[in-house]
Structure formats: structure tokens, C-alpha cells
Amino acid sequence: MKNKTGRYSIYIRPTIIFLDLLIVNLLVLLCMRPAMSNFGYHTILTLFWLVISYYSGYYEVFRYSKGIEIFGKLLKQFFYISLITFAYVGYKYKYVTTDEVGFYILSSFILVGLLKFSIFILLKKYRILYGGNYRNVIIVGSGKNVDELRNFFTQNPDYGYNLIKIFDLKGNKKEALIDCSNYVIEHKIDEIYASISTLNNREINNLIQFADNNLKTIKFLPDNKNTFFRNLAVEYYEYIPIISLRTIPLDKEVNKRLKRFFDIFFSLLIIICLLSWLTPFISIIILIESKGPIFFKQKRNGLNYAEFYCYKFRSMHLNPIADLEQVQKNDPRITKVGKFIRKTSIDELPQFFNVLLGDMSVVGPRPHMVSHTEMYAKSVDKFMVRHFIKPGISGLAQINGFRGEVETEKDIINRVKYDIFYLENWSLLLDIKIIFITVVNAIKGEKKAY
């Protein structure tokens, strides 16, 4: 049987839509009383399911989509379906209970979610085992980005990309591009990946025109300066297109308020349930071992570079260089109690008061001491971008191994890359994922937690 290529096999999406509608409609019969199972409600449910999924991109799941992204789409879909269901129940309140509606929504969420993830995983397995549902691709250009993409294609067969050839354009570029165009047609290539750094504007426009005229998908790798490695946003001043270098989800008022609500809720939960009894205990053992205050406060830079006092349980003997030198492995300044609370990240818990006060967020780029911020701002490219959002107790860089001491230039560069990715791709689900991994790492113990 000939393998089919393309973004989706033509039957996959319609089949998934049919099965989803079948599940949510059949469960009305099983979970709620007959009064809800009528032609009017089934029509409303089906219609709204299709409309909501269209505008929310619920079925826009690609082979490179991440599990957390798919789960987010599922949550969004059922949030709106829940509103519609409860609104209809308000009209039929005499014939169905809130418990029955809640059980229906939960059952639908679980079954539709299982179906969605099962198909996503099975498609990945199918690509690996049988080589089906793949796309033939070529790469045009050369350089570090091209090498990284080639390695990605060859090392991740589950994504379903079949790299056929690389046109490095190192010889006669004009002839090579003509050969490339002919090759795409002759070998039925589905997607073209072109390196911007290898091509000039005219060659890029010619490639786009060729792809459009031959129904081929073309995608570009960013240049060496990462000019295009951003969430570019296009706005119009009347009819004049203006490109912003990045979009920051937390610039939107609704996202800002959602994150703030979560921060207040989560910080109060930790303060009431954990710090209320842990603080007296930690305070006693800190004072028994060494003289000094229970809490250590240090000026750090936060949102828009504003300075604030960041609070921690004191883990070191009093010393005059606490605000100048970062803690190192086997640092003699650290007390015995300090080693334990730093290893388990207990020393960071007072920062939930910073969150409650609004200086920090539960998740965000880790704030540096002022002296280090000034140093990195001069030496590390894009370091100041981190200050577009509030700093956090934990962050994406920290759960990926870039916490604690900055031992090499690579450490701070990668930390900045993760922080910028976070601020450009923020979601509440990403925050929850980071919190979960942070807790797991704290329990296991981390290599750089000293």
C-alpha cells in the first residue's frame, strides 16, 4: 500500500470530529436524564462544539505539538462546553441536577481526552513502525541552524519528517536553486526548509513564489543573528504594516489578571498551609546554630528593572560580601542548617510573601542580585529582555538545569534563552508544569542546589 503524505491523512480529522461528537452526545443519554436528551439540545451541543473548536483551534494539532499544548486546547474546549451546558440546564433546571451535569462534563472530558491523546500517540508509533503519515522534506542552505535541523529530522522519526536531501548552495547558487526546484517537482517533496542566512532577498522571494505556484509548503530557518527567531507580530497603522519583534502574552490584560489571581491563590495556599507552621521551626534551628536575623533580604531587579527586596531564610553566616559574591559549591559561608534548606529549596519559601506583595510571581525568570544584573546587562545579549515580566520563584531555565551558580558563560546564555522563550510563550498550563517539575526536583534533590 502506498504511504500517504501531507499535513494530515484526509480521513483523520473528520474521523476524530465524528468520534468526539459521538462521545459527547451519547454521554448525554448515559449521564443525564431523558429531559436533556432531545433534538434541540443535541443540535445546540453539536453546533457549538464545531464552532468553538474552529475558533479555538482545537483540532489544530500537528506532529510537532507538545502534550501540554494539546491538554490546554482540551481544557479550553470543555470550559466553553461547560458554560453552554450549564446555561441550557438553567433553562431545564427542574429536570436535571448539578451533580448529573458535573458527572457528564467530567466523563466527556476524560473520554474525549483519552481519544485525542491516543490518536496522537498512535500516529507517532505508526510513523516509526511503518513509515506512514510522513512528509518528504529538503533543506536549502548551510550553517549551524541547518545542521541542527538535519539532526532533529534524523533523530526524531516519530515526528514523521523524511529528510530527502540538503542543497547547501556552496557552488553556483543560481544553478543549485534551479536544480532544487526541479528536484522538488520530480521527487514530490512536501516541504522546503530554507536558511535565511544563505539567501538574499531576491532568492527568498523566488523560493516563496515557486512554493506558492507549486502547492509546496515553505518554512524558513532564522539567520545567524536570530532576527527572525521571534514571535513576530504585525500591526497596521491605517494601511502601514508595522512589525513588532515579539509578542508577550502577559501584556494582555486578561492574561495579566489571570496570572496575578493564580499567584495570589497559590502564595496564600503555601503561606497558610506550609509557612504558618514551618517558619517557627526553621527560625529556631537557624538561631540555635548561628547569630543573626532569621530572614535574609537582598536587593534584586524585577519588572521593568525596578529594585525590590527579595526574602529568603538565612542560610549563611553573616558576612560582608553576601550582596557581591554568588554562592559556590562547598562555600564556607553556608551553615549546616543552610546546606539542608538550600538543598531542598526551603530557603526560597519566604519569597511567597514577595509574590503576595506583587514584586514577584510564582513562575518567571529568576531575579539576580543588583550587582550581577548590571554586569550581565553589559556582557550578555538580550539579558534585559527578562525584565519585561515579573521575576519568579522558579522558572523554565531552572527546571532545565540552569539554576544556582553561573559557572560558565554558557550557563547564563542558556538561562536567558529559556527565560525569553517563557515570556514569549507563557500559558497558565506552562506555569503549572514548571511548578510540578520544581516540586519533584526539590524532593529528589538537584545537583546545583547548594
C-alpha positions in Angstrom: 0.0 0.0 0.0 1.4 3.4 -0.9 2.1 5.7 2.1 0.2 8.9 2.0 1.9 12.2 2.9 0.6 15.7 3.7 -0.3 17.6 6.8 -3.0 15.1 7.7 -4.3 12.0 6.1 -7.6 13.1 4.6 -9.6 10.8 6.9 -8.0 11.5 10.2 -9.6 14.8 11.2 -13.2 14.1 10.1 -13.0 10.7 11.9 -11.8 12.4 15.1 -14.5 15.1 14.9 -17.2 12.4 14.4 -15.9 10.3 17.3 -15.8 13.4 19.6 -19.4 14.3 18.7 -20.5 10.7 19.2 -18.9 10.6 22.7 -20.4 13.9 24.0 -23.8 13.2 22.6 -24.0 9.6 23.8 -22.9 10.6 27.3 -25.9 12.9 27.5 -28.1 9.8 27.3 -25.9 7.9 29.8 -25.2 10.6 32.4 -28.3 12.8 32.4 -32.0 12.3 32.5 -34.1 11.9 29.3 -35.2 15.5 29.5 -31.8 16.6 28.4 -31.7 14.1 25.5 -33.8 15.9 23.0 -33.2 17.1 19.4 -32.8 20.7 20.5 -30.0 20.1 23.0 -28.1 17.7 20.7 -28.3 20.2 17.9 -27.1 23.0 20.1 -24.3 20.9 21.6 -23.1 19.7 18.2 -23.2 23.2 16.6 -21.4 24.9 19.5 -18.8 22.1 19.6 -17.9 22.7 16.0 -18.0 26.5 16.3 -15.8 26.6 19.4 -13.3 24.1 18.0 -13.0 26.1 14.9 -12.3 29.4 16.6 -10.1 27.9 19.4 -8.0 25.7 17.0 -9.0 22.6 19.0 -8.2 20.3 16.1 -5.1 22.2 15.0 -2.8 19.5 16.5 0.4 19.0 14.5 3.1 16.4 14.7 5.4 18.8 16.5 2.7 19.8 19.0 3.5 19.2 22.7 1.4 17.3 25.2 0.9 20.4 27.4 -0.4 22.4 24.4 -2.9 19.6 23.5 -4.1 19.5 27.1 -4.6 23.3 27.0 -6.8 23.0 23.9 -8.8 20.3 25.7 -9.3 22.4 28.8 -10.4 25.5 26.7 -12.8 23.4 24.6 -14.5 21.9 27.7 -14.6 25.3 29.5 -16.9 26.7 26.9 -18.9 23.5 26.5 -19.4 23.6 30.3 -20.8 27.1 30.1 -23.2 26.1 27.3 -24.3 23.0 29.2 -25.0 24.8 32.4 -26.8 27.6 30.6 -29.1 25.1 29.0 -29.5 23.3 32.3 -30.6 26.6 33.8 -33.5 26.5 31.3 -34.3 22.9 32.2 -33.4 23.1 35.9 -36.4 21.1 37.0 -35.4 18.0 35.1 -31.6 17.6 35.8 -29.3 18.1 38.8 -26.0 19.9 39.0 -24.3 16.6 40.1 -25.5 14.9 36.9 -24.2 17.7 34.8 -20.9 17.7 36.5 -20.5 13.9 36.0 -21.4 14.3 32.4 -18.8 17.0 31.8 -16.1 15.1 33.7 -16.8 11.9 31.8 -16.8 13.6 28.5 -13.6 15.4 29.3 -11.8 12.1 30.2 -13.1 10.1 27.3 -12.5 12.8 24.7 -9.1 13.5 26.2 -8.1 9.8 26.1 -9.2 9.6 22.4 -7.3 12.7 21.5 -4.0 11.6 23.1 -4.4 8.0 22.0 -4.6 9.1 18.3 -1.7 11.5 18.7 0.5 8.8 20.3 -0.6 6.1 17.8 0.2 8.3 14.9 3.7 8.8 16.2 4.1 5.0 16.6 2.7 4.5 13.1 5.3 6.8 11.7 8.1 4.9 13.4 7.0 1.3 12.8 5.6 1.6 9.3 7.0 4.8 7.9 3.4 6.1 7.2 1.9 9.5 7.5 5.3 11.2 6.8 6.3 14.2 4.8 9.2 14.4 2.4 11.3 17.4 3.1 14.5 19.1 1.8 16.7 21.8 3.3 18.1 24.6 1.3 21.3 26.3 2.7 24.1 25.7 5.2 25.2 26.7 8.6 24.6 25.8 12.3 20.8 26.0 12.0 20.8 23.6 9.1 23.0 21.1 10.9 20.7 21.3 14.0 17.6 20.8 11.8 19.1 17.9 10.0 19.9 16.2 13.3 16.4 16.8 14.5 14.8 15.2 11.5 17.1 12.1 11.6 16.9 11.6 15.4 13.1 12.1 15.7 11.4 9.8 13.3 8.2 9.9 15.3 7.6 13.4 14.0 7.1 11.9 10.5 9.6 14.0 8.5 11.6 12.2 5.9 14.7 14.3 5.0 15.5 13.5 1.4 18.3 15.9 0.5 20.2 19.1 1.6 21.1 21.7 -1.0 24.0 23.6 0.6 24.3 26.2 -2.2 28.1 26.3 -1.9 28.8 26.1 -5.6 27.0 28.0 -8.3 24.0 29.2 -6.3 21.8 30.1 -9.3 22.2 26.6 -10.8 21.8 25.0 -7.4 18.4 26.7 -6.9 17.2 25.6 -10.3 18.3 22.0 -9.5 16.5 22.4 -6.2 13.2 23.5 -7.9 13.4 20.6 -10.4 14.1 18.1 -7.6 11.1 19.3 -5.6 8.8 18.6 -8.5 10.4 15.3 -9.6 10.6 13.7 -6.1 7.2 15.1 -4.9 8.7 17.0 -1.9 6.1 18.2 0.6 8.0 20.9 2.5 11.1 23.1 1.8 13.1 24.4 4.7 15.4 27.3 3.7 18.1 29.1 5.7 17.7 32.8 5.5 21.4 33.5 6.2 22.3 31.6 3.0 19.9 33.5 0.7 19.4 37.1 -0.4 16.0 38.9 -0.6 15.5 38.1 -4.3 16.3 34.4 -3.8 13.9 34.2 -0.9 11.1 35.8 -2.9 11.8 33.4 -5.8 11.6 30.4 -3.5 8.3 31.7 -2.0 6.9 32.3 -5.5 8.0 28.8 -6.6 6.4 27.1 -3.5 3.2 29.0 -3.9 2.8 28.2 -7.5 3.5 24.5 -7.0 1.5 24.0 -3.8 4.5 23.3 -1.6 5.0 24.4 2.0 8.0 26.6 2.6 9.4 27.4 6.0 12.5 29.5 6.9 15.3 28.9 9.4 16.3 32.1 11.2 19.5 34.0 10.3 22.7 33.8 12.4 21.7 37.0 14.3 18.3 35.4 15.2 16.5 38.3 13.7 13.6 36.1 12.8 13.8 33.8 15.8 10.9 35.5 17.5 7.1 35.7 17.8 6.8 38.4 15.3 3.6 40.4 15.4 2.2 42.5 12.5 0.1 45.6 13.3 -1.4 48.1 11.0 -1.2 51.9 11.4 -4.0 52.6 8.9 -2.6 50.7 5.9 1.0 50.7 7.0 2.3 47.3 8.3 4.4 47.5 11.4 6.3 44.5 12.7 6.9 44.1 16.4 9.9 41.9 17.3 8.0 39.8 19.8 4.6 39.2 21.3 4.4 38.9 25.1 1.2 37.1 26.2 1.4 38.8 29.6 1.0 42.2 28.0 -2.7 41.3 27.5 -4.8 42.5 30.5 -6.8 39.2 30.7 -3.6 37.1 30.9 -2.0 39.5 33.4 -5.0 39.3 35.7 -5.2 35.5 35.4 -1.6 35.1 36.4 -2.0 37.5 39.3 -5.1 35.7 40.5 -3.1 32.4 40.4 -0.1 33.9 42.1 -2.3 35.3 45.0 -4.2 32.0 45.4 -1.1 29.8 45.3 1.0 32.0 47.5 -1.8 32.2 50.1 -2.0 28.4 50.0 1.7 28.0 50.7 1.8 30.7 53.4 -1.3 29.3 55.3 -0.7 25.6 54.8 3.1 25.4 55.0 4.9 28.6 56.2 2.5 29.1 59.1 4.0 26.1 61.0 7.3 25.7 59.2 8.6 29.2 59.8 8.7 28.9 63.7 10.5 25.6 63.4 13.1 26.8 60.8 13.6 30.0 62.8 14.5 28.1 66.0 17.1 25.9 64.3 18.6 28.8 62.4 19.1 30.8 65.7 20.5 27.8 67.5 23.3 27.4 65.0 24.3 31.0 64.3 23.6 34.5 65.4 21.7 36.9 63.1 18.3 37.5 61.6 16.0 34.7 60.6 15.4 36.2 57.2 17.9 37.3 54.6 16.9 40.1 52.4 18.7 41.3 49.2 18.0 43.9 46.6 17.2 42.4 43.2 15.8 43.7 39.9 12.3 42.9 38.9 9.6 44.0 36.5 10.9 46.9 34.3 14.2 46.8 36.1 12.7 48.1 39.4 14.6 47.1 42.5 12.9 45.2 45.4 13.9 43.3 48.4 13.9 39.5 47.9 13.4 37.4 51.0 14.9 34.1 52.0 15.5 32.1 55.1 19.1 32.9 56.1 21.4 30.0 55.2 24.8 31.7 55.7 26.8 33.2 58.5 26.7 36.9 58.5 29.3 38.2 56.0 30.1 41.5 54.2 30.1 40.0 50.7 26.6 38.5 50.7 25.4 41.1 48.1 28.5 40.8 45.9 29.6 37.2 45.5 27.3 34.3 44.4 27.3 31.1 46.5 29.6 28.5 45.2 29.9 24.7 45.9 31.3 24.0 49.4 31.0 27.7 50.2 32.3 28.1 53.8 29.8 30.9 54.5 26.9 28.3 54.4 25.8 26.9 57.8 24.9 23.3 58.4 21.2 24.2 58.5 21.8 26.3 55.4 23.1 23.3 53.4 19.8 21.4 54.1 17.4 24.2 53.4 19.2 25.2 50.2 19.4 21.6 49.0 15.6 21.2 49.5 14.9 24.8 48.3 13.2 25.5 51.7 15.2 28.7 51.9 13.2 30.1 48.9 9.8 29.8 50.6 9.6 33.3 52.1 9.6 34.6 48.5 5.9 33.7 48.5 5.5 36.9 50.6 7.2 38.7 47.7 4.6 37.1 45.4 1.7 38.2 47.6 3.1 41.7 47.7 3.3 41.8 43.9 7.1 42.1 43.5 7.4 38.5 42.1 5.4 35.8 40.5 5.4 32.1 41.4 6.9 31.3 38.0 9.1 33.6 36.0 12.8 34.5 35.3 14.9 34.2 38.5 15.9 37.6 39.7 19.7 38.3 40.1 21.3 40.5 42.7 21.7 44.0 41.5 25.5 43.9 41.0 25.2 40.8 38.9 22.3 42.2 36.9 24.4 45.3 36.0 27.3 43.0 35.0 25.2 40.6 32.8 23.3 43.5 31.2 26.6 44.7 29.7 28.0 41.3 28.7 25.1 39.0 27.8 23.0 39.7 24.7 19.3 40.2 25.4 19.7 39.8 29.2 17.5 42.8 29.9 14.5 41.3 28.0 13.9 39.1 31.1 12.7 42.2 32.9 9.6 42.7 30.7 7.8 40.4 33.1 7.9 39.8 36.9 10.7 37.5 38.2 9.7 34.2 39.7 10.5 31.8 42.5 11.1 29.1 39.8 11.3 29.3 36.1 11.7 27.4 32.8 15.5 27.8 33.0 15.7 26.3 36.5 13.8 23.1 35.7 16.1 22.6 32.7 19.3 22.6 34.7 20.3 26.3 34.7 19.8 27.2 38.3 22.1 28.4 41.0 25.7 29.3 40.4 26.7 30.7 37.0 29.9 28.7 36.4 30.4 29.4 32.7 29.2 31.9 30.1 27.1 29.1 28.6 25.0 28.9 31.8 23.8 32.5 31.7 23.3 32.5 27.9 21.1 29.4 28.2 19.3 30.8 31.2 18.4 33.9 29.1 17.3 31.8 26.2 14.8 29.8 28.3 13.6 33.0 30.0 12.9 34.7 26.7 11.1 31.6 25.4 9.0 31.6 28.6 7.9 35.2 28.3 7.1 34.8 24.6 5.1 31.5 25.1 3.5 31.9 28.6 0.4 30.0 29.5 -1.1 29.0 32.8 -0.6 25.4 32.0 3.1 26.0 31.4 3.3 27.6 34.9 1.6 24.6 36.4 4.0 22.3 34.6 7.0 24.2 35.9 5.7 24.2 39.5 5.1 20.4 39.3 8.7 19.7 38.0 10.1 22.2 40.6 8.5 20.3 43.4 9.7 16.9 42.0 13.2 18.2 41.7 13.2 19.6 45.2 12.2 16.2 46.6 14.8 14.4 44.5 17.5 17.0 45.1 19.3 18.9 42.4 23.0 18.8 41.5 23.3 22.6 41.6 21.2 23.2 44.7 24.0 24.3 47.1 
